[in-house]
Amino acid sequence: MKLTEDQVKEIASLAYEKHQTPDLRGRDLSGLGLYRASLSGADLGGADLSETNLGKADLSQAQLRTANLSQSDLSGANLREANLSQANLFEADLGAADLQGTNLRGAHLEGADLTHADLKGADLRGVHHDDHTRWPLGFDPAQAIR
């Protein structure tokens, strides 16, 4: 069952009130408008977030392992220390995103835009990318992906 923006915000709000993290594992959030959403620490593992607007959202320390974020807008998002291992980020916009300390092991970044993203301390081992992947200026993917 696909969730609405209001349902996602309600789930997050109730979880935070109880000092818990939102559990949205495996949920269909595709195409939603979650601009500036606060989902810090949320479990979104395996969730469908394709074509979702998560621009400037707080996803710090979120669990996004194996999530589908293809063609999503994550520009300016806080993904610091998030787990994006094996996530599908095909053609995702990660421009100016904070990816410091983020686990991107085995993630699919084909066609993704990472211009101006902060990749300091990010784990990029085994990342899948192609000639259409746009990296931050001066970033050498061959060195980081080993």
VOSE-384111 format. One record per residue (C-alpha): x, y, z; residue in three letters. Coordinates in steps of 0.02 Angstrom, whole numbers. Layout:
<sites>
site px X | py Y | pz Z | resn ala
...
</sites>
This chain:
<sites>
site px 0 | py 0 | pz 0 | resn met
site px 69 | py 169 | pz -51 | resn lys
site px 84 | py 297 | pz 86 | resn leu
site px 42 | py 482 | pz 70 | resn thr
site px 153 | py 626 | pz 125 | resn glu
site px 40 | py 655 | pz 276 | resn asp
site px 50 | py 472 | pz 328 | resn gln
site px 240 | py 475 | pz 319 | resn val
site px 247 | py 634 | pz 424 | resn lys
site px 125 | py 559 | pz 551 | resn glu
site px 225 | py 397 | pz 566 | resn ile
site px 385 | py 497 | pz 592 | resn ala
site px 306 | py 617 | pz 716 | resn ser
site px 231 | py 477 | pz 823 | resn leu
site px 395 | py 380 | pz 824 | resn ala
site px 497 | py 533 | pz 876 | resn tyr
site px 371 | py 573 | pz 1015 | resn glu
site px 404 | py 399 | pz 1085 | resn lys
site px 592 | py 425 | pz 1066 | resn his
site px 595 | py 291 | pz 930 | resn gln
site px 649 | py 295 | pz 750 | resn thr
site px 519 | py 287 | pz 611 | resn pro
site px 499 | py 115 | pz 534 | resn asp
site px 460 | py 131 | pz 349 | resn leu
site px 548 | py -28 | pz 292 | resn arg
site px 490 | py -92 | pz 124 | resn gly
site px 354 | py 41 | pz 107 | resn arg
site px 301 | py 121 | pz -57 | resn asp
site px 344 | py 306 | pz -46 | resn leu
site px 373 | py 327 | pz -232 | resn ser
site px 337 | py 496 | pz -308 | resn gly
site px 301 | py 583 | pz -143 | resn leu
site px 346 | py 763 | pz -103 | resn gly
site px 450 | py 750 | pz 55 | resn leu
site px 551 | py 909 | pz 30 | resn tyr
site px 639 | py 956 | pz 194 | resn arg
site px 564 | py 804 | pz 281 | resn ala
site px 641 | py 756 | pz 448 | resn ser
site px 680 | py 570 | pz 440 | resn leu
site px 841 | py 563 | pz 539 | resn ser
site px 881 | py 385 | pz 590 | resn gly
site px 727 | py 316 | pz 501 | resn ala
site px 729 | py 137 | pz 439 | resn asp
site px 689 | py 145 | pz 254 | resn leu
site px 777 | py -16 | pz 207 | resn gly
site px 706 | py -89 | pz 47 | resn gly
site px 581 | py 54 | pz 29 | resn ala
site px 528 | py 118 | pz -141 | resn asp
site px 575 | py 302 | pz -145 | resn leu
site px 590 | py 314 | pz -334 | resn ser
site px 552 | py 485 | pz -406 | resn glu
site px 527 | py 554 | pz -230 | resn thr
site px 572 | py 734 | pz -188 | resn asn
site px 687 | py 724 | pz -37 | resn leu
site px 776 | py 887 | pz -73 | resn gly
site px 853 | py 961 | pz 86 | resn lys
site px 779 | py 818 | pz 188 | resn ala
site px 865 | py 762 | pz 349 | resn asp
site px 907 | py 578 | pz 321 | resn leu
site px 1060 | py 578 | pz 433 | resn ser
site px 1096 | py 405 | pz 504 | resn gln
site px 946 | py 335 | pz 407 | resn ala
site px 946 | py 153 | pz 354 | resn gln
site px 919 | py 150 | pz 165 | resn leu
site px 1001 | py -17 | pz 126 | resn arg
site px 934 | py -87 | pz -38 | resn thr
site px 809 | py 57 | pz -54 | resn ala
site px 755 | py 112 | pz -227 | resn asn
site px 797 | py 296 | pz -244 | resn leu
site px 806 | py 298 | pz -434 | resn ser
site px 772 | py 468 | pz -511 | resn gln
site px 743 | py 544 | pz -338 | resn ser
site px 788 | py 721 | pz -292 | resn asp
site px 908 | py 716 | pz -144 | resn leu
site px 990 | py 883 | pz -184 | resn ser
site px 1053 | py 968 | pz -28 | resn gly
site px 994 | py 823 | pz 81 | resn ala
site px 1083 | py 778 | pz 243 | resn asn
site px 1134 | py 596 | pz 220 | resn leu
site px 1277 | py 604 | pz 345 | resn arg
site px 1318 | py 430 | pz 412 | resn glu
site px 1168 | py 353 | pz 322 | resn ala
site px 1174 | py 174 | pz 259 | resn asn
site px 1144 | py 173 | pz 71 | resn leu
site px 1232 | py 8 | pz 39 | resn ser
site px 1165 | py -79 | pz -116 | resn gln
site px 1038 | py 60 | pz -142 | resn ala
site px 976 | py 101 | pz -317 | resn asn
site px 1022 | py 283 | pz -350 | resn leu
site px 1006 | py 274 | pz -539 | resn phe
site px 994 | py 452 | pz -607 | resn glu
site px 966 | py 521 | pz -431 | resn ala
site px 1006 | py 703 | pz -398 | resn asp
site px 1129 | py 708 | pz -253 | resn leu
site px 1197 | py 879 | pz -296 | resn gly
site px 1263 | py 970 | pz -141 | resn ala
site px 1208 | py 825 | pz -29 | resn ala
site px 1303 | py 794 | pz 133 | resn asp
site px 1367 | py 615 | pz 116 | resn leu
site px 1502 | py 625 | pz 248 | resn gln
site px 1533 | py 455 | pz 325 | resn gly
site px 1393 | py 377 | pz 221 | resn thr
site px 1398 | py 193 | pz 177 | resn asn
site px 1375 | py 180 | pz -12 | resn leu
site px 1453 | py 7 | pz -32 | resn arg
site px 1385 | py -78 | pz -187 | resn gly
site px 1263 | py 63 | pz -224 | resn ala
site px 1207 | py 95 | pz -402 | resn his
site px 1256 | py 272 | pz -453 | resn leu
site px 1237 | py 256 | pz -641 | resn glu
site px 1186 | py 426 | pz -709 | resn gly
site px 1181 | py 502 | pz -534 | resn ala
site px 1227 | py 684 | pz -507 | resn asp
site px 1347 | py 707 | pz -361 | resn leu
site px 1412 | py 879 | pz -410 | resn thr
site px 1456 | py 981 | pz -256 | resn his
site px 1415 | py 832 | pz -142 | resn ala
site px 1524 | py 810 | pz 13 | resn asp
site px 1594 | py 633 | pz 5 | resn leu
site px 1721 | py 652 | pz 146 | resn lys
site px 1738 | py 484 | pz 233 | resn gly
site px 1604 | py 400 | pz 126 | resn ala
site px 1628 | py 214 | pz 92 | resn asp
site px 1618 | py 195 | pz -98 | resn leu
site px 1690 | py 21 | pz -115 | resn arg
site px 1604 | py -79 | pz -251 | resn gly
site px 1497 | py 67 | pz -310 | resn val
site px 1424 | py 46 | pz -485 | resn his
site px 1441 | py 201 | pz -595 | resn his
site px 1453 | py 245 | pz -778 | resn asp
site px 1508 | py 384 | pz -895 | resn asp
site px 1350 | py 481 | pz -851 | resn his
site px 1386 | py 485 | pz -664 | resn thr
site px 1437 | py 663 | pz -617 | resn arg
site px 1563 | py 676 | pz -476 | resn trp
site px 1617 | py 827 | pz -372 | resn pro
site px 1753 | py 931 | pz -455 | resn leu
site px 1923 | py 853 | pz -425 | resn gly
site px 1852 | py 690 | pz -358 | resn phe
site px 1937 | py 533 | pz -423 | resn asp
site px 1812 | py 388 | pz -418 | resn pro
site px 1944 | py 261 | pz -470 | resn ala
site px 2041 | py 299 | pz -310 | resn gln
site px 1888 | py 294 | pz -195 | resn ala
site px 1796 | py 142 | pz -263 | resn ile
site px 1929 | py 9 | pz -240 | resn arg
</sites>
